[in-house]
Amino acid sequence: MTVPLALLGLLEREPSHGYDLKRDYDAFFGRGRPLPFGQVYSTLGRLARDGKVTGQSEPGDGPDRKRYAITPLGRQEVATWLAEPVAAEPYLQTVLFTKVVLALMLGRDAAGYLDAQRATHMRRMRELTEVKRGGSLTDALLADHAMFHLEADLRWIDVTQARLGALAEMVRAS
């Protein structure tokens, strides 16, 4: 997800200050990767420059704060983005595959790498299971998404492990 489109979507819901946008972004989308304040304000500045948001200064007890609102151009961009399906992933070139092939090319322990990767994936799946047990519905849905991807990787690791000899022969013949 891109930060600018997420912020536009939050602004379509209601005009907000940068601080409130950061809080809402982190609550819904941050999950371990909070959005830096600097990124919020630089993104809002670019969106304003491009005519997708406006900022209205509001006097207060401290420095003036801006309340940002989405423009019709910003609304159209959000509508277009939400209507477009996300590209089907993963791509055919992955880091896992690259590491296995390079390990075989270099005479290293590809099977050991796959075993270590399996253990890392299993550890992460246990962490995500705990997130699901103690988290909100949002946390559970995000954890499910991550776990399904990890499960697919684990199936790939098993298939690759079973075909490692044939892959090694092909790599050496090249």
C-alpha positions in Angstrom: 0.0 0.0 0.0 1.3 3.4 -0.7 1.3 6.0 2.0 -0.1 8.8 -0.1 -3.2 6.8 -1.1 -3.7 5.6 2.4 -3.6 9.2 3.7 -6.0 10.4 1.0 -8.4 7.6 1.9 -8.2 8.6 5.6 -8.9 12.2 4.6 -11.8 11.2 2.5 -13.4 9.9 5.7 -12.9 13.3 7.4 -10.6 16.3 7.4 -7.7 15.8 9.8 -4.5 17.2 11.3 -1.3 15.5 10.4 -1.0 14.1 13.9 -4.4 12.5 13.6 -3.6 11.0 10.2 -0.4 9.4 11.6 -2.3 8.0 14.6 -5.0 6.5 12.3 -2.5 5.2 9.8 -0.5 3.5 12.6 -3.6 2.0 14.1 -4.9 0.5 10.9 -1.9 0.0 8.7 1.3 0.5 10.7 1.5 -2.8 12.5 5.1 -2.8 13.7 6.1 -0.1 11.1 4.8 3.2 12.4 4.8 6.1 9.9 7.3 8.7 10.8 5.9 12.2 11.4 8.3 13.6 8.8 6.9 11.3 6.2 3.3 12.3 7.0 4.0 16.0 6.6 6.2 15.6 3.5 3.5 13.4 1.9 0.8 16.0 2.8 3.0 18.7 1.2 3.3 16.8 -2.0 -0.4 16.0 -2.1 -1.2 19.7 -1.5 1.3 20.7 -4.3 -0.4 18.3 -6.6 -3.9 19.6 -5.8 -5.1 16.5 -4.0 -5.5 18.0 -0.6 -5.8 21.5 0.9 -4.5 22.6 4.3 -6.3 25.2 6.4 -4.3 26.8 9.3 -6.0 26.9 12.6 -4.9 29.1 15.4 -4.5 27.4 18.8 -2.6 27.6 22.1 0.6 26.6 20.4 1.9 26.9 16.9 -0.7 27.1 14.1 -1.9 23.7 13.0 -3.2 22.7 9.6 -6.4 20.7 9.1 -6.1 18.9 5.8 -9.1 18.1 3.5 -9.2 16.0 0.4 -10.1 17.7 -2.9 -12.2 16.4 -5.8 -9.0 15.4 -7.6 -7.9 13.5 -4.4 -11.3 11.7 -4.2 -11.0 10.6 -7.8 -7.5 9.2 -7.2 -8.8 7.2 -4.2 -11.8 6.0 -6.2 -9.6 4.9 -9.1 -7.1 3.2 -6.8 -9.8 1.3 -4.8 -11.3 0.1 -8.1 -8.1 -1.4 -9.4 -7.2 -4.9 -8.3 -3.8 -5.4 -6.8 -1.3 -7.1 -9.1 -1.2 -10.8 -8.6 2.0 -11.7 -6.7 4.5 -13.2 -6.2 6.7 -12.6 -9.1 8.6 -15.5 -10.6 11.9 -14.3 -9.2 12.2 -14.6 -5.4 15.0 -14.2 -2.9 14.3 -17.7 -1.7 14.8 -19.2 -5.1 17.9 -17.0 -5.8 19.6 -18.1 -2.6 18.9 -21.8 -3.3 20.3 -21.6 -6.9 23.4 -19.6 -5.8 24.1 -22.0 -3.0 24.0 -24.9 -5.5 26.2 -23.0 -7.9 28.7 -22.2 -5.3 28.8 -25.7 -3.8 27.2 -24.5 -0.5 24.6 -26.3 1.6 21.3 -25.5 -0.1 19.4 -28.1 1.9 20.8 -26.5 5.1 19.6 -23.1 3.9 16.1 -24.5 3.2 16.0 -26.1 6.7 17.0 -22.8 8.3 14.4 -20.9 6.3 11.8 -23.4 7.3 12.6 -22.9 10.9 12.5 -19.1 10.5 9.1 -19.3 8.9 7.8 -21.7 11.6 9.0 -19.3 14.3 7.2 -16.4 12.6 4.0 -18.4 12.3 4.1 -19.1 16.0 4.5 -15.3 16.6 1.6 -14.6 14.3 -0.6 -17.2 16.1 0.0 -15.3 19.3 -0.9 -12.0 17.6 -4.2 -13.6 16.5 -4.9 -14.9 20.1 -4.4 -11.5 21.8 -5.2 -9.0 19.0 -8.1 -7.2 17.5 -10.0 -8.4 14.4 -7.6 -6.2 12.3 -4.6 -7.9 13.9 -6.1 -11.3 13.3 -6.9 -10.6 9.6 -3.4 -9.2 9.0 -1.8 -12.2 10.8 -3.9 -14.6 8.7 -2.7 -12.9 5.5 0.9 -13.2 6.5 0.4 -16.8 7.7 -1.1 -17.8 4.3 2.0 -16.4 2.5 4.3 -18.2 4.9 2.4 -21.5 4.4 2.8 -21.1 0.6 6.6 -20.6 1.2 6.7 -23.7 3.4 5.1 -25.8 0.7 7.6 -24.4 -1.8 10.5 -25.2 0.5 9.2 -28.8 0.8 8.8 -29.2 -3.0 12.2 -27.6 -3.6 13.9 -29.8 -1.0 12.4 -32.9 -2.8 13.7 -31.7 -6.1 17.1 -30.4 -4.9 19.1 -33.1 -6.5 17.6 -32.5 -10.0 18.0 -28.7 -9.5 21.6 -29.2 -8.5 22.3 -31.3 -11.7 20.6 -28.6 -13.9 22.6 -25.8 -12.2 25.9 -27.6 -12.6 25.2 -28.4 -16.2 24.6 -24.8 -17.1 
